[in-house]
Every structure is written in structure tokens, then in C-alpha cells.
């Protein structure tokens, strides 16, 4: 996926879950773990996650749920 697609997806994710904390290190790890997804796969995963998950807890492995 492109860096722009990742950034836009993170904006949507963090706007949907405002209590989700994502440090620069966390975002870098997510980018690395999710880099194998195409733009379309990533966008679809973000949309599904935001629509299907009602809450995100500390320690939730976001990358695993999106991949």
C-alpha cells in the first residue's frame, strides 16, 4: 500500500476510535506489519474494522485484526 493510503486509513481509524492511542512507534509498527496489503485490501480492512468493532481496548492488536 502507498504511504498516503496508510495515512488516510489511520486518520479514519483514529477519528472513529478517539481513545485509541497510537504513538509514532506504534504507527511505524502497524505500517510495517500491514505493508503487504494492497491499497484496496487496507481500505476494506479499515472500513470493516470501523463498522464492526464497537470498542478498542488497551493491548488490542490492531495490526492483527486488520491483516
C-alpha positions as CSV (number, residue, x, y, z in Angstrom):
1,X,0.0,0.0,0.0
2,X,1.1,3.5,-0.5
3,X,2.1,5.8,2.4
4,X,-0.8,8.1,1.5
5,X,-3.3,5.2,1.8
6,X,-1.9,4.2,5.1
7,X,-2.1,7.8,6.4
8,X,-5.7,8.2,5.3
9,X,-6.6,4.9,6.9
10,X,-5.1,5.9,10.2
11,X,-7.0,9.2,10.1
12,X,-10.2,7.3,9.7
13,X,-9.3,4.7,12.4
14,X,-8.2,7.3,15.0
15,X,-11.3,9.5,14.2
16,X,-13.6,6.5,14.7
17,X,-11.8,5.5,18.0
18,X,-10.7,8.8,19.6
19,X,-9.5,7.0,22.7
20,X,-7.1,4.8,20.7
21,X,-3.5,5.9,21.4
22,X,-1.1,5.5,18.6
23,X,2.5,6.7,19.2
24,X,4.9,7.2,16.3
25,X,6.5,3.8,17.2
26,X,3.1,2.1,17.1
27,X,2.2,3.7,13.7
28,X,5.6,2.6,12.4
29,X,5.0,-1.0,13.5
30,X,1.5,-1.1,12.1
31,X,2.8,0.3,8.8
32,X,5.5,-2.5,8.7
33,X,3.1,-5.3,9.6
34,X,0.4,-4.1,7.1
35,X,2.7,-3.3,4.2
36,X,1.9,-6.4,2.4
37,X,-1.7,-5.3,1.9
38,X,-2.8,-3.6,-1.3
39,X,-4.5,-0.2,-1.1
40,X,-7.8,-1.8,-1.7
41,X,-7.3,-4.5,0.9
42,X,-6.2,-2.0,3.5
43,X,-9.1,0.4,2.8
44,X,-11.5,-2.5,3.0
45,X,-10.0,-3.7,6.3
46,X,-10.2,-0.2,7.9
47,X,-13.8,0.2,6.8
48,X,-14.8,-3.2,8.1
49,X,-12.9,-2.7,11.4
50,X,-14.5,0.7,12.0
51,X,-18.0,-0.6,11.2
52,X,-17.8,-4.0,13.1
53,X,-15.8,-3.1,16.2
54,X,-17.6,-1.1,18.9
55,X,-14.7,-0.7,21.2
56,X,-10.9,-1.0,21.2
57,X,-9.1,-1.9,24.5
58,X,-5.6,-1.2,25.6
59,X,-3.5,-4.1,24.3
60,X,-5.7,-4.8,21.3
61,X,-3.6,-5.9,18.4
62,X,-4.9,-3.6,15.7
63,X,-2.5,-4.9,13.0
64,X,-3.6,-8.5,13.6
65,X,-7.2,-7.5,13.3
66,X,-6.6,-5.5,10.1
67,X,-4.4,-8.1,8.4
